[in-house]
Amino acid sequence: MKQSHIRNPSTHAAAWKARAFAALRADSSLSVRLRRYSDAMARAREIEAGDNASVLQIRPVGGMWRVCQGDAVLAFAASYRAACQSLATLEAKEARHA
């Protein structure tokens, strides 16, 4: 069986955050530590943003609910229950296409 080289995005992001905090404790000048910290945290945020882009979520908006994938709104619902039903339908469609 071939090993997969794809990392779990949340674990990968956590590793970059650990690297960022280690940069703050390094024996370097303040400007170097800050630059390394900022670069590592930016990379962690990029990974997390990419991870969340594929997750279906239910978000409240005013008196309505919306089902989203990343920034895209896939469905609106008047109640949370209806939003859950829409979410289940979308997940089933996604599973059939996978």
C-alpha positions as CSV (number, residue, x, y, z in Angstrom):
1,M,0.0,0.0,0.0
2,K,1.4,3.4,-1.0
3,Q,1.8,6.0,1.7
4,S,-0.1,9.2,1.1
5,H,1.9,12.4,1.3
6,I,-1.1,14.6,1.8
7,R,-1.3,16.1,5.3
8,N,-4.3,16.7,7.4
9,P,-4.8,20.5,7.0
10,S,-5.6,21.1,10.7
11,T,-2.5,19.3,11.8
12,H,-0.4,21.0,9.1
13,A,-1.7,24.4,10.3
14,A,-1.0,23.5,13.9
15,A,2.6,22.7,13.0
16,W,3.0,26.1,11.4
17,K,1.6,27.8,14.5
18,A,4.0,25.9,16.7
19,R,6.8,27.0,14.3
20,A,5.6,30.6,14.7
21,F,5.6,30.5,18.5
22,A,9.1,28.8,18.4
23,A,10.3,31.8,16.3
24,L,9.3,34.2,19.1
25,R,11.5,32.3,21.6
26,A,14.5,32.0,19.3
27,D,17.8,33.6,20.1
28,S,17.6,36.2,17.3
29,S,17.0,39.9,17.0
30,L,13.4,41.1,17.7
31,S,12.9,42.1,14.0
32,V,13.9,38.6,12.8
33,R,11.7,36.9,15.4
34,L,8.8,39.0,14.4
35,R,9.3,38.4,10.7
36,R,9.6,34.7,11.2
37,Y,6.5,34.6,13.4
38,S,4.4,36.7,11.0
39,D,5.5,34.5,8.0
40,A,4.6,31.3,9.8
41,M,1.3,32.6,11.1
42,A,0.4,33.8,7.6
43,R,1.1,30.3,6.2
44,A,-1.0,28.7,9.0
45,R,-3.9,31.0,8.1
46,E,-3.6,30.1,4.4
47,I,-3.8,26.4,5.2
48,E,-6.8,26.9,7.5
49,A,-8.6,29.0,4.9
50,G,-8.1,26.3,2.3
51,D,-9.3,23.7,4.8
52,N,-12.5,25.6,5.5
53,A,-13.3,26.1,1.9
54,S,-14.6,22.6,1.4
55,V,-16.6,22.3,4.6
56,L,-20.3,22.8,4.6
57,Q,-21.5,25.0,7.4
58,I,-24.8,26.5,8.7
59,R,-24.6,30.2,9.5
60,P,-27.3,32.5,11.0
61,V,-28.1,35.7,9.1
62,G,-30.7,37.9,10.7
63,G,-33.8,35.7,11.1
64,M,-32.7,33.3,8.3
65,W,-30.2,30.5,8.1
66,R,-27.8,29.9,5.2
67,V,-25.8,26.8,4.2
68,C,-22.4,27.8,3.0
69,Q,-19.2,26.2,1.6
70,G,-16.4,28.6,2.2
71,D,-17.7,32.0,1.2
72,A,-20.3,30.6,-1.2
73,V,-23.9,30.5,-0.1
74,L,-25.5,27.3,-1.3
75,A,-29.0,27.5,0.3
76,F,-31.2,29.7,2.5
77,A,-33.7,28.4,5.1
78,A,-36.3,30.0,7.4
79,S,-35.5,27.7,10.3
80,Y,-32.5,25.9,11.6
81,R,-34.3,22.5,11.0
82,A,-34.8,23.4,7.4
83,A,-31.1,24.4,7.1
84,C,-30.1,21.0,8.5
85,Q,-32.3,19.3,6.0
86,S,-30.7,21.4,3.2
87,L,-27.3,20.5,4.5
88,A,-28.1,16.8,4.6
89,T,-29.3,17.0,1.0
90,L,-26.2,18.8,-0.2
91,E,-23.9,16.3,1.6
92,A,-25.8,13.4,0.0
93,K,-25.4,15.0,-3.5
94,E,-21.7,15.5,-2.7
95,A,-21.3,11.9,-1.6
96,R,-22.9,10.6,-4.8
97,H,-20.5,12.7,-7.0
98,A,-17.4,11.6,-5.1
